[in-house]
Amino acid sequence: MRRRLSALLLALGLTFAGGAVRASAQPRERWVGTWGTAANWRPPTADSTQSVAPPPAAAAGAPTPVLLHASNQTLRQIVRTSIKGDRVRVVFSNTFGTLPITIGAAHVARREAESALVAGSGRRLLFGGRAQAVIPAGAILVSDPVALVLPAMADLAIDVYLPGDTATWNSPLTVHRGAFTTSYVSASGNHAGETPFPSVDKMTTWWLLSRVEVVAPAPARAIVTFGDSITDGTRSTIDGNRRWPDVLSRRLRAQPATASLAIVNEGIAGNRLLAEASPNLGVNALARFDRDVLAQPGAAYVIVLEGINDLGMARPEARPSAEDLIGAYRQLIDRAHAQGLTIYGATLTPFEGAAYFTPEGEVTRQAVNQWIRTGGAFDAVIDFDKVTRDPASPTKFLPAYDSGDHLHPNDVGYEAMGASIDLALFK
């Protein structure tokens, strides 16, 4: 009887102690991801034949997309926050590494411009009180928290000093290629926290980063945007923060009712629901869903925009059917609901004219979109197809939104996608 009473009181937010009933203290704040990225990997013997070509939007003179090796160098990597907080910790990742990797030093600060830091904002990152740390194979590493007032929509510079030589490290390197953000590579040595930063190279790839977390008031939650290159921001302007999740983040920040909702972008260019094409494109969505969505601290919502690459990259005789893709969506929905997340389905955008377009793939896309709209399995629908298609030719992008490859939006198209999302979905 006493056990039943205790269980009932606990469910009501009360505790039974010393014969008296008292209210349990409810948490007033929590850790929430203010920024995140999805991991893929680079083979251990990276060379010019294994690196992937620059993003199509990269203009002449743009940063090298993939830094091949680092040897006794410091990387100053730039990320953009979504929600504010006054305590910060950084999560590093060796998810695809088969060997431990050493971080010689790490540092975090607000970025002023390019590689320059906001004066007085720098904080040394420690790991269990130590400046140096080893990330085991396949593991993540969470830094100790630091006191740092971090505004929403601010640029954060994360320095990581790698004392070893990745050219001799016989292990895949955990990276995110499609950063569309310029980061900086130092001359030899530990330059974590230094200003000016002795930069000798630039790149648009994030190394060993998983997410940045902040302590925020308890109402704060995260929206995870889960998808492929169209969520990752392919062909958006480098350093412009013009991806559709960026647009959504700015809109959320502008409304008091949604200002505490973070955006964690877990898109990977080339990613598929059911298969993999190469290491650079990440493991399939079903395999990465737990790590990239369910494990996100404070996650409450997930938006799924994934499947167009399953139609385009597969050989015609092996192409997944609409039923195959729908089965994958149902798996994601069931797993999200089991963890208490609300999950929204986004319709697949047009792709006629893209290099891998086929009429068969278009038939499947239409069937999948019809199911997303009418199947009732997702908690709600975000109709990106309707937003981006050309009314005069619905299998194609609206010319004003087409980046030129007939698959990815331009900045204007991404703006329209982000602007189309009903913010009432998150209230």
C-alpha positions in Angstrom: 0.0 0.0 0.0 2.8 2.4 0.9 4.6 1.6 -2.4 1.4 2.4 -4.3 0.9 5.6 -2.5 4.5 6.7 -3.1 4.1 5.9 -6.8 1.0 8.0 -7.0 2.6 10.9 -5.2 5.6 10.7 -7.5 3.4 10.9 -10.5 1.8 14.0 -9.1 5.2 15.6 -8.4 5.1 14.9 -4.7 7.3 12.8 -2.4 6.5 10.9 0.8 9.2 11.3 3.4 9.2 11.0 7.2 5.4 10.5 7.2 4.9 13.8 5.5 3.9 14.7 1.9 6.0 17.4 0.2 6.4 18.8 -3.3 9.4 17.5 -5.4 11.6 20.2 -6.7 11.1 20.5 -10.5 14.2 21.3 -12.6 14.3 24.9 -13.6 16.9 24.5 -16.3 18.3 21.8 -18.6 21.1 21.1 -21.1 19.9 21.7 -24.6 21.8 21.6 -27.9 22.1 25.1 -29.3 24.0 23.7 -32.4 24.8 20.3 -33.8 25.9 18.5 -36.9 25.7 14.9 -38.1 28.9 12.8 -38.4 30.2 11.1 -41.4 33.8 10.1 -42.0 36.8 10.4 -44.1 38.9 7.2 -45.0 42.2 6.8 -43.1 44.4 7.2 -46.2 42.7 10.4 -47.6 44.3 11.7 -50.7 43.1 13.7 -53.7 41.4 10.7 -55.2 39.3 10.1 -52.1 38.4 13.6 -51.2 35.1 14.9 -52.6 34.8 17.7 -55.0 34.0 21.2 -53.6 30.3 22.0 -53.1 28.9 23.3 -56.3 28.2 26.7 -54.8 31.8 27.2 -54.0 33.2 30.1 -56.0 36.8 30.5 -57.2 39.0 31.2 -54.2 36.5 29.6 -51.7 38.0 27.7 -48.8 39.2 24.1 -49.4 36.2 21.9 -48.5 38.2 19.1 -46.9 41.4 19.6 -45.0 43.3 16.4 -45.9 45.6 16.3 -42.8 46.5 18.1 -39.7 49.9 17.7 -38.0 50.6 19.5 -34.8 48.0 22.2 -35.7 45.1 24.0 -34.2 41.7 24.2 -35.9 39.5 27.2 -35.1 36.1 26.0 -36.1 33.1 28.4 -36.4 29.5 27.4 -35.6 26.3 29.5 -35.2 24.2 29.1 -32.0 20.4 29.0 -32.0 19.3 29.6 -28.4 21.1 31.5 -25.7 22.6 30.2 -22.5 25.0 31.1 -19.7 26.9 27.8 -19.4 28.4 26.0 -22.3 29.9 22.6 -23.1 31.2 21.1 -26.3 30.7 17.5 -27.5 33.5 16.1 -29.6 33.1 12.9 -31.6 35.3 10.0 -32.7 32.2 8.1 -33.8 33.8 6.5 -36.8 37.3 6.3 -35.5 38.8 2.8 -35.0 41.6 4.2 -32.9 41.7 6.7 -30.0 42.5 10.3 -31.0 44.1 12.9 -28.7 43.0 16.4 -28.2 45.9 18.4 -26.9 43.9 21.5 -25.9 40.5 23.0 -26.6 39.0 26.5 -26.2 35.8 28.2 -26.8 35.0 31.9 -27.4 32.5 34.1 -29.2 33.7 35.0 -32.7 34.0 38.6 -33.6 34.9 38.4 -37.3 36.8 35.8 -39.4 39.2 34.2 -36.9 39.2 37.1 -34.4 37.6 36.5 -31.0 35.4 38.8 -28.8 37.7 40.2 -26.2 37.2 38.6 -22.7 34.9 35.8 -24.0 37.5 33.1 -24.2 37.3 30.0 -22.0 39.6 27.1 -21.8 37.8 23.7 -22.2 38.8 21.0 -19.8 37.8 17.3 -19.6 37.5 16.0 -16.1 39.6 18.9 -15.0 42.4 18.2 -17.5 43.4 20.2 -20.6 44.4 17.1 -22.7 42.0 14.3 -23.4 41.7 11.1 -25.5 38.5 10.2 -27.3 38.2 6.4 -27.5 37.4 4.7 -30.7 33.7 5.1 -31.5 33.1 7.4 -28.6 32.1 11.0 -27.9 33.7 13.3 -25.4 31.8 16.0 -23.4 33.8 18.9 -22.1 33.4 20.3 -18.6 30.9 23.1 -18.5 32.3 26.7 -18.6 30.5 29.9 -17.6 30.0 31.9 -20.8 27.1 34.2 -21.6 26.2 33.0 -25.1 23.5 34.9 -27.1 21.2 33.4 -29.5 22.3 33.5 -33.2 25.9 34.2 -32.2 29.1 32.8 -33.8 31.1 30.6 -31.6 34.8 29.7 -32.2 35.8 26.3 -31.0 39.6 25.7 -31.0 41.0 22.1 -31.0 44.7 21.4 -30.9 45.7 18.1 -32.5 49.2 17.3 -31.5 49.4 14.2 -33.7 49.7 13.8 -37.5 46.5 12.5 -39.1 48.4 11.5 -42.1 49.9 8.6 -40.1 46.7 7.9 -38.2 45.3 4.6 -39.6 41.7 5.3 -38.7 38.7 7.0 -40.3 38.3 10.6 -39.2 34.9 11.8 -38.0 34.0 15.0 -39.9 31.1 16.8 -41.4 32.0 17.9 -44.9 29.1 20.2 -45.8 29.7 23.0 -43.2 29.2 25.9 -45.6 31.0 27.8 -42.9 34.6 28.9 -43.1 36.9 27.6 -40.4 40.6 28.3 -39.9 43.8 26.2 -39.7 46.8 27.3 -37.8 50.5 27.2 -38.3 52.3 24.4 -36.3 51.7 24.3 -32.6 49.1 24.8 -29.9 47.3 28.1 -30.6 44.1 27.5 -28.8 42.6 30.7 -27.6 45.2 32.9 -29.2 44.3 36.2 -30.8 45.4 37.0 -33.4 45.1 33.4 -34.7 48.1 32.4 -36.9 45.9 31.0 -39.7 47.6 29.5 -42.7 44.7 27.8 -44.3 40.9 27.7 -44.4 38.3 24.9 -44.8 34.5 24.4 -44.9 34.5 21.1 -43.0 34.0 20.5 -39.3 36.4 18.1 -37.6 35.5 16.0 -34.6 32.5 18.2 -33.6 29.1 16.9 -32.6 27.2 19.6 -30.8 27.3 22.6 -28.5 25.1 22.5 -25.5 23.9 25.3 -23.2 22.1 25.4 -19.9 18.7 27.0 -20.6 15.5 27.5 -18.7 13.4 24.4 -18.4 10.9 25.3 -21.2 13.7 25.2 -23.7 13.6 22.3 -26.2 15.3 21.4 -29.5 13.9 20.8 -33.0 16.1 18.3 -34.9 16.1 18.8 -38.6 17.0 15.4 -40.1 17.7 14.9 -43.7 20.0 15.0 -46.7 21.8 17.8 -48.6 18.7 20.0 -48.8 18.7 20.1 -45.0 22.5 20.3 -44.9 22.3 23.4 -47.1 24.1 22.3 -50.3 24.5 25.2 -52.7 23.6 27.8 -50.1 26.0 30.7 -49.7 29.1 29.9 -47.7 29.1 31.8 -44.4 25.6 33.1 -45.2 23.6 30.8 -42.8 21.0 30.5 -45.5 19.9 26.9 -45.0 16.2 26.4 -44.4 16.8 25.4 -40.8 18.7 28.7 -40.3 15.6 30.5 -41.7 13.4 28.6 -39.3 15.7 29.4 -36.4 15.6 33.1 -37.0 11.8 33.0 -37.2 11.6 31.1 -33.9 13.8 33.7 -32.2 11.5 36.5 -33.4 8.5 35.2 -31.5 8.4 35.1 -27.7 6.4 31.9 -27.7 9.1 30.0 -29.6 12.3 31.8 -28.7 13.4 29.0 -26.4 13.3 26.4 -29.2 16.8 25.4 -30.5 17.6 24.1 -34.0 20.0 21.2 -34.3 20.7 20.5 -38.0 21.4 16.8 -38.6 21.4 16.8 -42.4 24.1 15.1 -44.4 24.6 15.7 -48.1 23.9 12.5 -50.2 22.3 10.7 -47.3 19.7 8.0 -47.9 17.0 6.3 -45.8 17.9 2.8 -46.7 21.5 2.6 -48.1 24.9 4.3 -48.3 26.8 5.4 -51.4 30.1 6.3 -49.9 31.6 7.2 -46.4 31.3 10.9 -47.2 27.5 10.6 -47.4 27.0 9.1 -44.0 25.3 5.9 -42.9 21.7 5.3 -43.8 19.0 7.3 -41.9 17.7 4.3 -40.1 21.1 3.5 -38.7 21.9 7.0 -37.5 18.5 8.0 -36.2 19.3 7.1 -32.6 22.6 9.0 -32.5 21.5 12.0 -34.5 18.0 12.5 -33.2 17.0 10.5 -30.1 20.2 11.2 -28.2 20.0 14.9 -28.6 19.5 16.6 -25.2 16.2 18.4 -24.9 14.9 17.1 -28.2 11.2 17.5 -28.5 10.5 17.7 -32.3 12.0 16.2 -35.4 11.4 17.2 -39.0 12.3 14.5 -41.6 13.2 15.5 -45.1 14.9 12.4 -46.6 14.4 10.0 -49.5 15.2 11.8 -52.7 18.7 10.2 -52.9 17.2 6.8 -52.5 15.3 7.4 -55.7 18.1 9.1 -57.6 21.2 7.1 -56.6 19.9 3.6 -56.7 20.2 1.6 -60.0 16.8 1.4 -61.8 16.6 -2.4 -61.3 17.3 -2.0 -57.5 15.4 1.2 -56.9 13.4 1.1 -53.6 9.7 1.2 -54.1 7.4 3.7 -52.4 6.4 1.0 -50.0 10.1 0.5 -49.1 10.5 4.2 -48.2 7.2 4.3 -46.4 8.3 1.4 -44.3 11.4 3.3 -43.4 9.3 6.4 -42.4 7.2 4.2 -40.2 10.3 3.0 -38.4 11.4 6.5 -37.7 7.9 7.5 -36.5 7.6 4.6 -34.2 11.1 5.2 -32.7 10.4 9.0 -32.3 7.1 8.4 -30.6 8.6 5.8 -28.2 10.9 8.5 -26.9 8.1 11.1 -26.6 9.2 13.2 -29.7 6.8 14.8 -32.1 7.7 14.0 -35.7 6.8 16.0 -38.8 7.1 14.7 -42.3 8.3 16.9 -45.1 7.4 16.1 -48.7 10.2 15.4 -51.2 11.0 18.4 -53.4 11.0 18.2 -57.2 14.0 16.8 -59.1 13.3 16.7 -62.8 16.4 17.9 -64.6 18.7 16.7 -61.9 21.6 14.4 -63.1 20.0 11.4 -61.5 16.4 12.0 -62.4 14.3 9.2 -63.9 10.6 9.0 -64.8 10.4 5.9 -62.5 11.8 7.9 -59.6 9.3 10.7 -60.2 6.4 8.2 -60.0 7.8 6.9 -56.7 8.3 10.5 -55.4 4.7 11.3 -56.1 3.5 8.2 -54.4 5.6 8.9 -51.3 4.4 12.5 -51.1 0.8 11.4 -51.4 1.3 9.1 -48.4 3.1 11.7 -46.4 0.2 14.1 -47.0 -2.6 11.7 -46.4 -1.3 8.7 -44.5 -1.8 10.3 -41.1 1.3 8.6 -39.7 3.4 11.7 -39.1 2.1 14.1 -36.5 1.8 16.8 -39.1 3.1 17.6 -42.7 5.4 20.3 -43.9 4.8 20.5 -47.7 8.1 21.6 -49.1 7.1 20.1 -52.5 4.2 22.5 -52.7 6.4 25.4 -51.7 9.2 24.8 -54.2 7.6 23.3 -57.3 6.8 25.2 -60.5 3.0 25.5 -60.9 3.5 25.3 -64.7 5.6 22.2 -64.4 5.1 20.6 -61.0 7.9 18.0 -61.4 10.4 20.8 -61.6 11.7 23.4 -59.2 10.3 26.9 -59.6 13.1 28.6 -61.6 13.4 31.4 -59.1 14.2 28.8 -56.4 16.5 26.6 -58.5 20.2 26.7 -57.7 21.0 25.5 -61.2 21.3 21.8 -60.7 17.5 21.2 -60.6 17.9 19.4 -57.2 18.9 21.9 -54.6 17.3 25.3 -53.8 19.3 28.5 -54.0 19.2 30.9 -51.1 15.9 32.3 -52.1 14.4 28.8 -52.3 15.8 27.9 -48.8 14.3 31.1 -47.5 10.9 30.1 -49.0 11.1 26.7 -47.4 12.0 28.0 -43.9 9.3 30.7 -44.2 6.6 28.2 -45.1 6.7 26.3 -41.8 3.8 27.0 -39.5 5.3 28.0 -36.1 2.1 26.9 -34.4 3.5 23.4 -34.8 6.0 24.1 -32.1 3.7 25.9 -29.6 
